[in-house]
Amino acid sequence: MQFPLGFWDLSLWTAIVTIILLVTSELLSPYYGRTGIIINRHRLRIAAMILAFIFLGTVAYRIYEIITKA
């Protein structure tokens, strides 16, 4: 049985989730006023940055594949 998600799907998923997390962390910023949501913004931003680096790693791997096949 083959895993249903490919490398392209993983890259796309990490890009979308990263954008959502970064936007959420900015909207919870104190510059936009008080929010009633109790979320640790620092941890949310760290999670978003980790996913961003994973996304950049997948992009770098795909670029490497393109260069080495040519």
N, CA, C and O atoms as a GROMACS GRO file, in nm:
protein
  280
    1MET      N    1   0.085  -0.118   0.000
    1MET     CA    2   0.000   0.000   0.000
    1MET      C    3   0.089   0.124   0.000
    1MET      O    4   0.183   0.135   0.078
    2GLN      N    5   0.057   0.215  -0.088
    2GLN     CA    6   0.138   0.336  -0.102
    2GLN      C    7   0.080   0.449  -0.018
    2GLN      O    8  -0.042   0.460  -0.001
    3PHE      N    9   0.169   0.533   0.035
    3PHE     CA   10   0.127   0.649   0.114
    3PHE      C   11   0.052   0.745   0.022
    3PHE      O   12   0.102   0.777  -0.086
    4PRO      N   13  -0.067   0.792   0.061
    4PRO     CA   14  -0.150   0.870  -0.032
    4PRO      C   15  -0.099   1.011  -0.061
    4PRO      O   16  -0.144   1.074  -0.158
    5LEU      N   17  -0.008   1.062   0.019
    5LEU     CA   18   0.044   1.197  -0.003
    5LEU      C   19   0.184   1.191  -0.061
    5LEU      O   20   0.268   1.114  -0.014
    6GLY      N   21   0.208   1.270  -0.162
    6GLY     CA   22   0.340   1.277  -0.221
    6GLY      C   23   0.419   1.394  -0.167
    6GLY      O   24   0.374   1.467  -0.078
    7PHE      N   25   0.538   1.410  -0.222
    7PHE     CA   26   0.626   1.518  -0.178
    7PHE      C   27   0.566   1.654  -0.210
    7PHE      O   28   0.576   1.747  -0.130
    8TRP      N   29   0.503   1.667  -0.327
    8TRP     CA   30   0.439   1.792  -0.368
    8TRP      C   31   0.326   1.827  -0.271
    8TRP      O   32   0.311   1.944  -0.234
    9ASP      N   33   0.247   1.727  -0.230
    9ASP     CA   34   0.136   1.751  -0.137
    9ASP      C   35   0.187   1.798  -0.001
    9ASP      O   36   0.129   1.888   0.060
   10LEU      N   37   0.295   1.738   0.046
   10LEU     CA   38   0.355   1.780   0.173
   10LEU      C   39   0.405   1.923   0.166
   10LEU      O   40   0.386   2.000   0.260
   11SER      N   41   0.467   1.960   0.056
   11SER     CA   42   0.517   2.095   0.039
   11SER      C   43   0.402   2.196   0.037
   11SER      O   44   0.410   2.301   0.100
   12LEU      N   45   0.298   2.164  -0.036
   12LEU     CA   46   0.182   2.253  -0.043
   12LEU      C   47   0.114   2.267   0.093
   12LEU      O   48   0.074   2.376   0.132
   13TRP      N   49   0.100   2.156   0.165
   13TRP     CA   50   0.037   2.159   0.297
   13TRP      C   51   0.117   2.245   0.394
   13TRP      O   52   0.059   2.325   0.468
   14THR      N   53   0.249   2.230   0.395
   14THR     CA   54   0.330   2.310   0.488
   14THR      C   55   0.322   2.458   0.452
   14THR      O   56   0.323   2.543   0.541
   15ALA      N   57   0.316   2.490   0.324
   15ALA     CA   58   0.305   2.632   0.284
   15ALA      C   59   0.175   2.692   0.333
   15ALA      O   60   0.174   2.802   0.386
   16ILE      N   61   0.064   2.621   0.315
   16ILE     CA   62  -0.067   2.673   0.356
   16ILE      C   63  -0.076   2.687   0.508
   16ILE      O   64  -0.122   2.790   0.558
   17VAL      N   65  -0.032   2.586   0.580
   17VAL     CA   66  -0.039   2.591   0.727
   17VAL      C   67   0.053   2.700   0.782
   17VAL      O   68   0.017   2.768   0.878
   18THR      N   69   0.170   2.717   0.721
   18THR     CA   70   0.261   2.823   0.765
   18THR      C   71   0.199   2.960   0.748
   18THR      O   72   0.208   3.044   0.838
   19ILE      N   73   0.137   2.984   0.633
   19ILE     CA   74   0.072   3.113   0.610
   19ILE      C   75  -0.038   3.137   0.712
   19ILE      O   76  -0.050   3.247   0.766
   20ILE      N   77  -0.119   3.036   0.738
   20ILE     CA   78  -0.228   3.049   0.835
   20ILE      C   79  -0.174   3.080   0.974
   20ILE      O   80  -0.226   3.168   1.043
   21LEU      N   81  -0.070   3.009   1.016
   21LEU     CA   82  -0.014   3.031   1.149
   21LEU      C   83   0.051   3.169   1.162
   21LEU      O   84   0.036   3.235   1.265
   22LEU      N   85   0.121   3.213   1.059
   22LEU     CA   86   0.184   3.346   1.067
   22LEU      C   87   0.080   3.458   1.068
   22LEU      O   88   0.096   3.556   1.140
   23VAL      N   89  -0.025   3.443   0.989
   23VAL     CA   90  -0.132   3.544   0.991
   23VAL      C   91  -0.201   3.545   1.127
   23VAL      O   92  -0.232   3.652   1.180
   24THR      N   93  -0.226   3.428   1.183
   24THR     CA   94  -0.290   3.420   1.314
   24THR      C   95  -0.203   3.483   1.422
   24THR      O   96  -0.253   3.554   1.509
   25SER      N   97  -0.072   3.458   1.416
   25SER     CA   98   0.015   3.517   1.517
   25SER      C   99   0.021   3.669   1.504
   25SER      O  100   0.036   3.738   1.604
   26GLU      N  101   0.009   3.720   1.382
   26GLU     CA  102   0.008   3.866   1.365
   26GLU      C  103  -0.125   3.926   1.411
   26GLU      O  104  -0.127   4.034   1.468
   27LEU      N  105  -0.235   3.856   1.387
   27LEU     CA  106  -0.365   3.908   1.430
   27LEU      C  107  -0.380   3.907   1.582
   27LEU      O  108  -0.458   3.984   1.638
   28LEU      N  109  -0.305   3.820   1.649
   28LEU     CA  110  -0.308   3.817   1.795
   28LEU      C  111  -0.209   3.916   1.856
   28LEU      O  112  -0.191   3.919   1.978
   29SER      N  113  -0.147   3.994   1.772
   29SER     CA  114  -0.049   4.093   1.817
   29SER      C  115  -0.117   4.199   1.904
   29SER      O  116  -0.233   4.232   1.879
   30PRO      N  117  -0.048   4.251   2.004
   30PRO     CA  118  -0.109   4.354   2.089
   30PRO      C  119  -0.137   4.484   2.016
   30PRO      O  120  -0.210   4.569   2.068
   31TYR      N  121  -0.082   4.503   1.897
   31TYR     CA  122  -0.107   4.625   1.821
   31TYR      C  123  -0.250   4.633   1.769
   31TYR      O  124  -0.298   4.741   1.737
   32TYR      N  125  -0.317   4.519   1.761
   32TYR     CA  126  -0.454   4.516   1.710
   32TYR      C  127  -0.558   4.522   1.822
   32TYR      O  128  -0.677   4.500   1.797
   33GLY      N  129  -0.517   4.551   1.940
   33GLY     CA  130  -0.611   4.562   2.051
   33GLY      C  131  -0.619   4.433   2.131
   33GLY      O  132  -0.550   4.335   2.101
   34ARG      N  133  -0.702   4.435   2.230
   34ARG     CA  134  -0.716   4.318   2.317
   34ARG      C  135  -0.799   4.210   2.251
   34ARG      O  136  -0.904   4.237   2.191
   35THR      N  137  -0.750   4.090   2.262
   35THR     CA  138  -0.827   3.976   2.215
   35THR      C  139  -0.854   3.885   2.334
   35THR      O  140  -0.774   3.878   2.427
   36GLY      N  141  -0.966   3.816   2.330
   36GLY     CA  142  -1.003   3.728   2.440
   36GLY      C  143  -0.946   3.588   2.425
   36GLY      O  144  -0.981   3.498   2.501
   37ILE      N  145  -0.857   3.569   2.327
   37ILE     CA  146  -0.801   3.437   2.301
   37ILE      C  147  -0.675   3.419   2.384
   37ILE      O  148  -0.586   3.504   2.386
   38ILE      N  149  -0.670   3.306   2.453
   38ILE     CA  150  -0.553   3.277   2.535
   38ILE      C  151  -0.465   3.178   2.459
   38ILE      O  152  -0.478   3.056   2.476
   39ILE      N  153  -0.376   3.230   2.377
   39ILE     CA  154  -0.281   3.150   2.300
   39ILE      C  155  -0.144   3.212   2.320
   39ILE      O  156  -0.127   3.334   2.312
   40ASN      N  157  -0.048   3.127   2.344
   40ASN     CA  158   0.089   3.176   2.359
   40ASN      C  159   0.141   3.214   2.220
   40ASN      O  160   0.172   3.126   2.139
   41ARG      N  161   0.150   3.343   2.193
   41ARG     CA  162   0.191   3.392   2.061
   41ARG      C  163   0.332   3.348   2.026
   41ARG      O  164   0.363   3.320   1.910
   42HIS      N  165   0.417   3.342   2.127
   42HIS     CA  166   0.557   3.304   2.103
   42HIS      C  167   0.566   3.161   2.051
   42HIS      O  168   0.638   3.134   1.954
   43ARG      N  169   0.495   3.069   2.113
   43ARG     CA  170   0.496   2.930   2.067
   43ARG      C  171   0.431   2.916   1.930
   43ARG      O  172   0.476   2.836   1.848
   44LEU      N  173   0.327   2.992   1.905
   44LEU     CA  174   0.260   2.989   1.775
   44LEU      C  175   0.356   3.035   1.665
   44LEU      O  176   0.362   2.975   1.558
   45ARG      N  177   0.430   3.141   1.693
   45ARG     CA  178   0.526   3.191   1.595
   45ARG      C  179   0.641   3.094   1.574
   45ARG      O  180   0.689   3.079   1.462
   46ILE      N  181   0.687   3.029   1.680
   46ILE     CA  182   0.794   2.929   1.667
   46ILE      C  183   0.746   2.812   1.581
   46ILE      O  184   0.820   2.765   1.494
   47ALA      N  185   0.624   2.765   1.604
   47ALA     CA  186   0.569   2.656   1.523
   47ALA      C  187   0.558   2.697   1.377
   47ALA      O  188   0.588   2.618   1.287
   48ALA      N  189   0.517   2.820   1.352
   48ALA     CA  190   0.506   2.869   1.215
   48ALA      C  191   0.643   2.877   1.150
   48ALA      O  192   0.658   2.842   1.032
   49MET      N  193   0.742   2.921   1.222
   49MET     CA  194   0.877   2.932   1.165
   49MET      C  195   0.937   2.794   1.137
   49MET      O  196   1.008   2.776   1.038
   50ILE      N  197   0.911   2.697   1.223
   50ILE     CA  198   0.959   2.561   1.199
   50ILE      C  199   0.896   2.506   1.072
   50ILE      O  200   0.965   2.446   0.989
   51LEU      N  201   0.766   2.526   1.056
   51LEU     CA  202   0.700   2.480   0.934
   51LEU      C  203   0.751   2.556   0.812
   51LEU      O  204   0.761   2.498   0.703
   52ALA      N  205   0.782   2.683   0.827
   52ALA     CA  206   0.837   2.760   0.716
   52ALA      C  207   0.972   2.704   0.672
   52ALA      O  208   1.000   2.695   0.553
   53PHE      N  209   1.057   2.665   0.768
   53PHE     CA  210   1.186   2.606   0.734
   53PHE      C  211   1.168   2.468   0.669
   53PHE      O  212   1.244   2.433   0.579
   54ILE      N  213   1.069   2.391   0.713
   54ILE     CA  214   1.040   2.264   0.648
   54ILE      C  215   0.997   2.288   0.504
   54ILE      O  216   1.040   2.216   0.414
   55PHE      N  217   0.912   2.388   0.482
   55PHE     CA  218   0.870   2.421   0.347
   55PHE      C  219   0.988   2.462   0.261
   55PHE      O  220   1.001   2.417   0.147
   56LEU      N  221   1.074   2.548   0.314
   56LEU     CA  222   1.191   2.591   0.238
   56LEU      C  223   1.285   2.474   0.210
   56LEU      O  224   1.351   2.470   0.106
   57GLY      N  225   1.291   2.379   0.302
   57GLY     CA  226   1.371   2.258   0.279
   57GLY      C  227   1.315   2.175   0.165
   57GLY      O  228   1.391   2.123   0.083
   58THR      N  229   1.183   2.161   0.158
   58THR     CA  230   1.123   2.085   0.048
   58THR      C  231   1.145   2.156  -0.085
   58THR      O  232   1.168   2.091  -0.187
   59VAL      N  233   1.137   2.288  -0.085
   59VAL     CA  234   1.163   2.364  -0.207
   59VAL      C  235   1.309   2.349  -0.250
   59VAL      O  236   1.338   2.331  -0.368
   60ALA      N  237   1.400   2.355  -0.156
   60ALA     CA  238   1.542   2.339  -0.188
   60ALA      C  239   1.568   2.199  -0.243
   60ALA      O  240   1.648   2.183  -0.336
   61TYR      N  241   1.503   2.098  -0.188
   61TYR     CA  242   1.519   1.961  -0.237
   61TYR      C  243   1.467   1.947  -0.379
   61TYR      O  244   1.529   1.880  -0.462
   62ARG      N  245   1.355   2.009  -0.408
   62ARG     CA  246   1.300   2.003  -0.544
   62ARG      C  247   1.390   2.076  -0.643
   62ARG      O  248   1.408   2.030  -0.755
   63ILE      N  249   1.447   2.189  -0.602
   63ILE     CA  250   1.541   2.261  -0.689
   63ILE      C  251   1.665   2.176  -0.714
   63ILE      O  252   1.716   2.171  -0.826
   64TYR      N  253   1.713   2.109  -0.610
   64TYR     CA  254   1.828   2.020  -0.624
   64TYR      C  255   1.798   1.907  -0.722
   64TYR      O  256   1.882   1.873  -0.805
   65GLU      N  257   1.678   1.850  -0.713
   65GLU     CA  258   1.639   1.745  -0.807
   65GLU      C  259   1.637   1.795  -0.950
   65GLU      O  260   1.681   1.726  -1.041
   66ILE      N  261   1.586   1.917  -0.970
   66ILE     CA  262   1.579   1.974  -1.104
   66ILE      C  263   1.719   1.998  -1.160
   66ILE      O  264   1.745   1.971  -1.278
   67ILE      N  265   1.808   2.048  -1.077
   67ILE     CA  266   1.943   2.079  -1.123
   67ILE      C  267   2.021   1.952  -1.155
   67ILE      O  268   2.093   1.947  -1.255
   68THR      N  269   2.009   1.849  -1.073
   68THR     CA  270   2.087   1.728  -1.093
   68THR      C  271   2.035   1.644  -1.208
   68THR      O  272   2.112   1.565  -1.264
   69LYS      N  273   1.908   1.657  -1.245
   69LYS     CA  274   1.855   1.581  -1.357
   69LYS      C  275   1.888   1.644  -1.491
   69LYS      O  276   1.880   1.578  -1.595
   70ALA      N  277   1.926   1.771  -1.490
   70ALA     CA  278   1.953   1.840  -1.617
   70ALA      C  279   2.093   1.813  -1.667
   70ALA      O  280   2.132   1.864  -1.772
   0.00000   0.00000   0.00000
